[in-house]
């Protein structure tokens, strides 16, 4: 592999590492709750985030494909930085909602774009390595970034006067990441239109949706990936409050009070989760040796459903809940590179960013609908929430293996 190619792949990896230095992320739910919000309001915030992502996801993909991927990534970082500043100053639900809206715009403009740039670069330079392997490598760096952020956040949250200062700290790596994106070769911008035309823009949005729904393999891959992402994102944030209930029982650091123990435990827990997840992502390509990718991702529905069912009856055990929480992250990070590879293989080169955006948009729509409902049920009974979700996953698994004609179709659900 040429030196310049290795350097660019390293930049792709560092991009993910820096992008995931969100020091506030392990404490996001704690921050919301300590600011006076309840779980239902938190669910509404998540819903607002996903609705905005849903609205702008496909337009952002079209902008990336037609007006430049580098250009779009720069815009996304500006949205992120603005949201961090507003999160710092927020003191009521309206301000939190506005900050979440800006954050969602950053997510919408980012998702799919960088993955499409990686695949495009591999095609341009005739890199024969598996896309699952390369994307798994770059994703592992992202997860290492999350691990580093979790560990550093422990120090920051104990040293800084308030959790909200973690948002200001996150601006530093995001500025560095923005500057690094500017060093990407111009060939990756792939700008096809010099000026913005609303009619052309709306037409391409429409054609993008038609493209996904018209082609069965693309449609199946998109729904397979987005639905699991939606479930994962919807449940992971509600396991954290369960873990927090155990902190008063295990005070192992003599110099810190219960609140400080919570922050330490959360940071350590997420650091370990991201470390294992990074290893899982890097090794995802090894699963291809086990057989059909379709069967592999189908069985992941069953495994997740079993995990949720176990949690519903063991909410009083920190060890079981923590283990299941870890397993969910491992499954997600094994699954993601495989699905990116599948989508990349069945999608036309010039539509990858758009299709990946459709995938993210579909997941956002699902979360936007489910988040307030899940938040409401979580307020009533965590056990009922996990039982209901586990049954739903069992049904999806059964449906996936009962579909006809799957033996000869590589990616059918």
C-alpha angles and dihedrals in degrees: 000000000000120000094243091050092050089048093052093048087051089052089050088054095046089049090062093044093053093041090057096052088106097147091184097056100088089050099040095107092042089052093051093048093045088052090062101264121133128217093265091054089046087053089052091052090052089048092051089050093051095044091055091046088050093052096047102031099090094036088052091051091050090048090051094049096043108027104030138294095224090050091053094048090053090052091049092055091052090054091049094051092048090051092051090054092050093046087056093055098037117118104159138041094262093056092044089051091050091049090048089051092056090045089052091053089054090051092048094050092046104043115097094000099090093041089052090051091053093050092045091051091051091051094047092051095040094238106180097196117114113272087223090058096047095043090044088054094050091044090052088059088052090054091046086054089054090049092051090047090052093052095043090046090061090061093041096048092051093044101040119075094239142010090247091071088070087075091059091048090054091060091072098064090040092057090049090049091050090053091049092052087056087062093058112114114268090236087076093059089070093186111185101174122052095196133036116251117185095204092051090043094054091043092055091048090055094045091050092057091045090049092055096045095041096056111065097204093050092045094049093047093049094050093043092054100038097048094054092046089052093052092046095050092044096055105033096071093054096055091064095070088054091055091048091061090067097055095088090058097054111048101159100155109077096197096057134070127227095273092051090047089056091055093046093048093047092051093048093045094052093043091056092044092052092046092055091041091053090054090047093051093049091051096043092105089063089069089069087074090065093067139258115026088215092059092046095055091043093056089051088067090057094047092050091048091052090050092052091047091053092049092052090064098036104049090130093060115083091190096054094043092047092048092050091046089054093047091053090056091048092051092047093050093047090048100046099064091046092053092047089053092049094048091046092052096051097041129082112252095242093051101048097102090047095048092047087051090051087052092052091044092054090051089049092053091051092049093045089057097040103040099074091042092050091046091052093048090046089057089055104037131349091192093057090048094056094043091053093048092046091054090050091052091049089054092049090050092050091048092050095054095042097057113113126239096026097127092072097037113075101203106026115130 
